[in-house]
Amino acid sequence: MKRLCNRNCTTLCFLTAILFAVALIGCSGDKENGWSSFLSSDGTGVRGLDTPDQILSNPYVKDALDEASDKGVNISPEKGVNPPVISGTYDLAGEACVPGHHGWYPLSGIWKWSNQTSDNHIDTYYEVGAQEGFGTEGEIIRGTGNRFTVYSVLDISDSFCSERGIMLFDGTQDNNGNVSGVYIITPVQDPVCHTTTIGRLQFKLTGAGKAAVKKGDGAFLMKILIKCFRTSCETK
């Protein structure tokens, strides 16, 4: 019985080691799929859009920030590593505009931040009108005190099409957990169906926020394997 147990444990450890090695080699070697730096402990894991500095130096983001400033929306991206915990579900209200078009239009909908970790990763999901956005590649939060910025690589979809985009949300959390802030959303390539959007939002917390969770090795390995599986399927 003891010998069988040892043999099973050895086999399990060996298989786990193989899976981990395959994940590391396969993922780190796939540099054309946009996430070769996934193993970065403090970035989005998206190649060229991994860190706040890389995101802010992206030409589409730089243009969007300039357009936001022209509209009186000033984003001051945070880079500190002690942001507030903002995980929760929110009702949102606000306004947005599209550069090159006149006027602002009202916004309302549902916004959710979840899975905020102690190493400052986070997930975003929102429904605003016919548009839906959710993080599928990588997101990080930076900040200090009650100030924060969420840097997101999102899939943005509506009834017409889906497109990859970058969102910067620059906000402040009050003592009740509510959030106010400004944002930009811009495609990361020549747009197919969506264009740059600038807005001001107020979030009312409706679902209790949760404490930041520690990113465990098991979840980390599973996410790597999912990334590898997705990429291998998409490239076949």
C-alpha positions in Angstrom: 0.0 0.0 0.0 2.8 2.4 0.9 4.7 1.6 -2.3 1.5 2.1 -4.4 0.9 5.5 -2.7 4.4 6.6 -3.3 4.2 5.5 -6.9 0.9 7.4 -7.4 2.3 10.5 -5.7 5.4 10.4 -7.8 3.3 10.0 -11.0 1.1 12.9 -10.0 4.0 15.1 -9.3 5.6 14.1 -12.6 2.5 14.9 -14.6 2.0 18.2 -12.9 5.6 19.1 -13.6 5.1 18.2 -17.3 2.0 20.3 -17.5 3.7 23.3 -15.9 6.7 23.0 -18.2 4.5 22.7 -21.3 2.5 25.8 -20.2 5.7 27.8 -19.6 7.4 26.7 -22.8 4.3 26.9 -25.0 3.2 30.3 -23.7 6.5 32.0 -23.5 7.4 30.9 -27.0 4.2 32.1 -28.6 5.1 35.8 -29.1 2.8 36.6 -32.0 -0.5 36.1 -30.1 -0.2 39.1 -27.9 0.5 37.7 -24.5 4.0 36.3 -24.5 4.7 38.2 -21.3 1.8 36.5 -19.4 4.1 35.3 -16.7 4.9 38.9 -15.7 3.8 39.1 -12.1 2.6 42.7 -12.2 1.4 43.3 -15.8 -1.5 42.5 -18.0 0.4 39.8 -19.8 -0.4 41.3 -23.2 2.7 41.8 -25.4 3.3 45.5 -25.9 0.4 46.4 -23.5 1.8 44.7 -20.4 2.7 47.7 -18.1 1.1 51.1 -17.5 4.0 52.8 -19.4 3.5 50.5 -22.4 -0.2 51.1 -22.5 0.2 54.9 -22.1 2.8 55.0 -24.9 0.5 53.2 -27.4 -0.3 55.7 -30.2 -4.0 55.0 -30.1 -4.1 55.6 -26.4 -2.0 58.8 -26.6 -4.4 60.1 -29.3 -7.4 59.3 -27.1 -5.9 61.0 -24.1 -5.3 64.1 -26.2 -8.8 64.0 -27.5 -10.1 63.6 -23.9 -8.1 66.6 -22.7 -9.6 68.7 -25.6 -13.1 67.7 -24.2 -12.1 68.8 -20.7 -11.7 65.2 -19.5 -8.3 65.0 -17.8 -7.0 61.5 -16.9 -4.1 61.4 -14.5 -3.1 57.7 -14.6 -2.1 56.2 -11.3 1.0 53.9 -11.0 1.1 53.1 -7.3 0.8 49.5 -6.1 -1.6 50.1 -3.2 -5.0 50.8 -4.8 -8.3 50.6 -3.0 -10.3 47.3 -3.2 -13.0 48.1 -5.8 -14.4 44.6 -6.5 -18.2 44.8 -6.6 -21.3 45.3 -8.7 -22.4 48.9 -9.5 -25.2 50.8 -11.1 -23.7 53.4 -13.3 -24.8 56.8 -14.6 -22.9 59.3 -16.6 -22.3 60.8 -20.0 -20.0 60.1 -22.9 -19.0 61.6 -26.2 -17.3 60.5 -29.4 -14.5 62.9 -30.6 -15.5 64.6 -33.9 -19.1 64.5 -33.0 -21.0 67.3 -31.2 -22.5 66.9 -27.8 -22.6 64.4 -25.0 -25.1 61.6 -24.5 -26.3 60.0 -21.3 -25.2 56.6 -20.1 -26.7 54.1 -17.7 -26.1 50.4 -17.1 -24.3 47.8 -14.9 -20.6 47.6 -14.2 -18.7 44.9 -12.3 -15.2 44.6 -11.1 -14.2 41.2 -9.7 -11.3 39.0 -8.9 -9.1 41.8 -7.6 -5.9 40.2 -6.3 -3.2 41.3 -3.9 -0.8 41.6 -6.9 -3.2 44.1 -8.5 -4.9 42.1 -11.2 -8.6 42.6 -11.8 -11.5 41.7 -14.2 -14.0 44.1 -15.7 -17.5 43.4 -17.1 -20.0 46.0 -18.1 -23.3 46.4 -19.9 -24.1 49.9 -21.1 -27.0 50.2 -23.6 -26.4 47.7 -26.4 -22.7 47.5 -25.7 -20.9 44.9 -23.6 -17.3 44.9 -22.5 -15.3 42.2 -20.7 -11.7 41.4 -20.0 -10.4 38.3 -21.8 -6.6 39.0 -22.0 -5.4 41.0 -19.0 -6.2 43.9 -16.7 -4.3 45.6 -13.9 -5.2 48.2 -11.2 -2.8 50.8 -9.9 -3.3 53.4 -7.2 -2.8 54.8 -3.8 -5.3 55.5 -1.0 -8.7 56.0 -2.6 -7.3 56.9 -6.0 -6.9 54.3 -8.7 -6.6 53.6 -12.4 -7.7 50.4 -14.1 -5.8 49.5 -17.3 -7.8 47.0 -19.3 -7.5 45.1 -22.6 -11.2 44.3 -23.4 -13.4 42.6 -25.9 -16.1 45.3 -26.8 -19.2 44.0 -28.5 -22.6 45.1 -29.5 -25.3 43.9 -31.9 -23.1 44.6 -34.9 -19.6 43.3 -34.1 -16.9 42.7 -31.6 -13.6 44.4 -31.4 -10.5 44.5 -29.1 -9.9 47.8 -27.2 -8.1 49.4 -24.4 -9.9 51.1 -21.5 -8.4 53.4 -18.9 -10.7 54.2 -16.0 -9.3 56.8 -13.7 -11.3 57.1 -10.5 -11.8 57.8 -6.8 -13.6 55.6 -4.2 -15.6 57.2 -1.4 -16.1 56.0 2.1 -19.2 54.1 1.1 -17.5 52.2 -1.7 -19.1 54.3 -4.5 -16.8 55.3 -7.3 -16.6 58.4 -9.6 -14.2 58.9 -12.5 -13.5 59.4 -16.1 -12.5 57.0 -18.8 -11.4 56.5 -22.4 -12.0 53.4 -24.6 -10.1 53.1 -27.8 -9.4 50.4 -30.4 -5.8 49.2 -30.4 -5.7 49.1 -34.2 -7.5 50.9 -37.0 -11.2 50.6 -35.9 -13.5 48.2 -37.6 -16.8 49.2 -36.0 -16.1 51.1 -32.7 -14.3 54.4 -32.2 -12.8 56.2 -29.4 -15.2 57.1 -26.6 -14.6 59.5 -23.7 -16.8 59.7 -20.6 -17.6 60.6 -17.0 -19.2 58.0 -14.8 -20.7 57.7 -11.3 -20.9 54.2 -9.8 -23.2 53.3 -7.0 -22.2 50.1 -5.2 -25.0 47.6 -5.2 -23.2 44.3 -4.6 -20.9 44.0 -1.6 -17.2 44.4 -2.5 -14.8 41.7 -1.5 -11.3 41.8 -0.1 -8.4 41.4 -2.5 -7.5 37.7 -2.8 -4.0 36.2 -3.0 -3.2 34.8 -6.4 -2.6 31.1 -5.7 -0.2 28.9 -7.7 -3.0 26.5 -8.7 -5.2 29.3 -10.2 -2.1 30.8 -11.8 -1.2 27.4 -13.5 -4.8 26.9 -14.6 -4.9 30.3 -16.2 -1.7 29.6 -18.1 -3.1 26.3 -19.4 -6.3 28.0 -20.5 -4.4 30.7 -22.3 -2.3 28.0 -24.1 -5.4 26.0 -25.0 -7.2 29.0 -26.3 -4.3 30.1 -28.4 -3.6 26.7 -29.9 -7.2 26.3 -30.9 -7.4 29.8 -32.4 -4.3 29.3 -34.5 -5.3 26.0 -36.0 
